[in-house]
């Protein structure tokens, strides 16, 4: 439980500094290069799709909307690591704020032999259940960090989908929803552990 408490209150940067450095310095630049290429590709596909659509004319509004999306995607590319680390820090601070465990005092002054035997049996079952639950919680917390590292690597691919038209654009919103859910999942885990 002490290990879980320590992990719940840490950010992915502090969870594993080696993994964070590897993801940030080695994997993310490759994904960013591929994502920038995909951004251009998706923009051209959306433009050609709009040009070839005979039912609708290309209007100034469509061009301005496409240019705004390209600018937003480029701004996100430049700042996504800072945005993600800020979100990690916010979720960690919220988990620290929620996570306060004070063990209750259990003092029993008068106890007969039947109560003592019941507490011994109940205590053994409780220890077994606590061990199983602790491993499940530890697995949940570890898997959250792995998901966050993978979502960080996939961020450039999701941002490139922002300019690909309404159908492809949903991929970006799905990534953003998944990222925010996994980032703030630790607050719910901390709240559940406190309860």
N, C-alpha and C positions, 0 to 999 in steps of 0.2 A: 504494500500500500504506500510506503514511503517513496518507492520508485515511481509509482503512478502519480503521486502528488507532485513530485519533482518534474515529471514529464508534462503534466497538465499545465503547469504554470510557465513552461518555456516556449520560446518561439522556434520555428524551424531553423533559424540561424544558429541558435544555441543548442538545439537538440543534437545535431551532429554537424560540427563545424567543417569536418572533412567532406561530408556529403554536400553541404551547402556550397562550399568552395568549388567542388567538382561540377555541380549543376550550374552554378553561376558563371564559372570561368571556362568550362569546356563544352557542356551540352547546350546551354542557352545560346551562345553565339552561333552555333550551327543551326539551331532551330530558328533563330532570328533571321539568318541569311535565307533559309528556305522559305520562311514566312513572308519576307519581303518580296521574294520572287513570286510567291503565290498571290501576294497582294496585287502585283501588276497583272498577273494572269487573270485573276478574278475580275479586276477592273475592266480589262479588255473583253472578257467574256460577257460581262454585264452590258458594256457599251455596244458590242456587236449584236447582242440579243435585242437591245432597244432599237438599234438601227434596222434590224431585219424584221421587226414587228410592224406589219403593214396596217394593223388596226389602229395603232396609236402613232401620232407624230412625235418627233423629238421636240420637246419644248425647252425653253430657257430654264424652267423650273427643274426639269429632270437633270439638266447639265449642272445646275447649281447644287442640287442635292447630291449628285455624284461627287462633285468637287469637295463639298463639305465632309462627306464620308471619308474621302481620301485624306483630307487634312486631319480629321479626328483619328483615323487609323495611324497616321504618322506621329501625331502627338502621343498616342498610346504607346507606340513602339519606343519612343524616346523615354517615356516615364513609367513603363509598366513595372519594372523592377522596384522602383521607389514606391509605387502605389501598392504593390504586393507586400513589401516589407512593412509598410505602414499598416496595412490590414492585419498582418501577422501580429504586429505589436499591439494593436487595438484589441484583438481577440485574446491575446495573452493577458493583457491588463484586465480585461473583463473577467477572465477565468480566475485570476488572482483575487479580484474583488469578491467574486461569488464564493470562492473556495475557502471556507473557514471551517475547520473541523475541531471541535472541542469535545474530547471524550467525556461521556457522562460518568459520574462517580457511582460505582456500584458497591454499596456497603450493606451487608446483611449481618445484623448482630445476632439475632436468634434464628437458628436453623436446625431442624430436626434431621434425622438420618435419611428419611424419604426425600426431603427437599434436596439434600446434598447429592443423593444418587440421581435424582431427576436432573439437577444442574450439570452433573458430570456427563450424563448421556446426551442431554441437549447441547452441552458445550462441545462434545465430540462431533455431533452432527453439524453444529454451527461452524466449527473449524473446517470441516470438509467442504461445506457449501461456500465458505469465505475463500478458500483456496481456489476452487473452481471459478468463482466469480472474479477473483483477482486476476487470474490468467486471462479470462475473457476481456476484462477491462484493459489489461495491459496490451492484449492483441488489438483491441479497438483503437487505443491511443497510438500504438506503433503504426498501424495501417493508415491512420489519419495523416501522419507525417509523410509516409510514402506517397499517398494520394496528392498531398500538397506539392511535393517535389515534381511529380509527374505533371500536375496541372501547370506548374511553373514552366516546364519545358514545352508544354502544348500551347501556351499563351500566344506565341507569334502565329501559329497556325489558325487559332481562333480569330485573332485580330484581322488576318488577311481575308477572312470570310465576311467581314463587315461591309466590304464594298462590292460583294458579288451578287447583289440583287436580293429580293425579299426571301427567296427560298434558301439561298446559301447563308444569308444574314442570320437566320435562326441558329446556325451553329455557334456564332459568337455569343448570342444571348444564352444558349444552353451551357456553354463553357463558363460564362460569367456567373450564372445561377449555381452551377456545380462548384465553382471555386469559392463563392461566398458561403455556400452551405458547408463545405468542408473546412473553411477557415473558422467559421463561428460555431462549428460542431463542438469544439472544446468547451465552450461556455455551457452548452447543454449537458455535456458529460460531467463537468464540474458541479453543476446544479443538481444533477441526478445523484452524484456521489455524496453531496452534502445532505440531500433528503434521505 
